[in-house]
Amino acid sequence: MNGENNHLFHTSALDGVIEPSQARRFKPALITAQLWLFAAFGALSLVAIALSGFVTGEQSPAVAVILGASGIVLFPLMLHNVARALERAEPNPEAAAPLAPELQFALHR
């Protein structure tokens, strides 16, 4: 055996098996999740603005309550949308090809 085949994680040791890249399939879902996360940050910013305005007295209490309530209501909804987008980005574990027995043995030593 030549030296390269003695190493498990070289491609020749894996019999040239190359997993197909699924990066393109997940890219829109990940971008959507990032945008929803940015919107959730905006909702938390509404709460911070409401607290700041209420404590300093720059805004009327009604405006502070409306801003704070809208931020508190929107934040969990947007985090739920982040979770849904990330679920779409995760690969289906049942669809993955099984590992070769040699690789399975080597990974579980």
TIPATI-639048 format. One record per residue (C-alpha): residue in one letter; x negated, y negated, z negated. Coordinates in steps of 0.5 Angstrom, whole numbers, padded with zeros to 4 digits, always signed. Each point is the difference from the previous one (the first is absolute). Layout:
REM TIPATI-639048
AXYZ ...
***
This chain:
REM TIPATI-639048
M+0000+0000+0000 N-0003-0007+0001 G+0000-0005-0005 E+0006-0004+0002 N+0005+0006-0001 N-0002+0001-0007 H+0004-0006-0002 L+0007+0001-0001 F+0003-0007+0002 H-0004-0001+0007 T+0005+0001+0006 S-0004+0006+0002 A+0001+0004-0006 L+0008-0002+0000 D+0000+0004+0007 G+0001-0007+0004 V+0007-0001-0003 I+0002-0007+0000 E+0006-0003-0003 P+0004-0004+0005 S+0000-0008-0003 Q+0007-0002-0002 A-0002-0007-0002 R+0004-0003+0006 R+0006+0003-0002 F-0001-0003-0007 K-0002-0007+0001 P+0007-0003+0001 A+0002+0003-0006 L-0006-0002-0004 I+0001-0007+0003 T+0007-0001-0002 A-0001+0003-0007 Q-0006-0006-0001 L+0005-0005+0003 W+0006+0002-0005 L-0006+0000-0006 F-0001-0007+0002 A+0007-0002+0000 A+0000+0003-0007 F-0005-0004-0002 G+0004-0006+0002 A+0006+0002-0004 L-0005+0001-0006 S-0002-0007+0002 L+0007-0003-0001 V+0000+0003-0007 A-0006-0004-0002 I+0002-0006+0003 A+0007+0000-0003 L-0004+0001-0007 S-0005-0005+0001 G+0006-0005+0002 F+0004+0002-0006 V-0006-0001-0005 T-0002-0006+0003 G+0007-0003+0001 E-0002-0002+0007 Q+0006+0003+0003 S+0007+0001-0003 P+0002+0006-0004 A+0005+0002+0006 V-0005+0000+0005 A-0005+0004-0004 V+0005+0005-0002 I+0002+0001+0007 L-0008+0001+0002 G-0001+0005-0005 A+0006+0004+0001 S-0001+0000+0007 G-0008+0002-0001 I+0002+0006-0005 V+0006+0002+0005 L-0005+0000+0006 F-0006+0003-0003 P+0003+0007-0001 L+0003+0001+0007 M-0006-0002+0003 L-0004+0005-0004 H+0005+0005+0002 N-0001-0002+0008 V-0008+0001-0001 A+0001+0007-0003 R+0005+0002+0006 A-0005-0003+0005 L-0006+0004-0004 E+0004+0006+0001 R+0001+0000+0007 A-0008-0001+0000 E-0002+0006-0003 P-0001+0006+0004 N+0005+0006-0001 P-0004+0005-0004 E+0004+0006+0003 A-0002-0002+0007 A-0007+0000-0001 A-0004+0006+0002 P-0003+0005-0005 L-0007+0000-0001 A-0004+0006+0003 P-0002+0005-0006 E-0007-0001+0000 L+0001-0008-0001 Q+0006+0002-0005 F-0006+0004-0004 A-0005-0005+0000 L+0004-0006-0002 H+0003+0004-0006 R-0007+0003-0003 
***
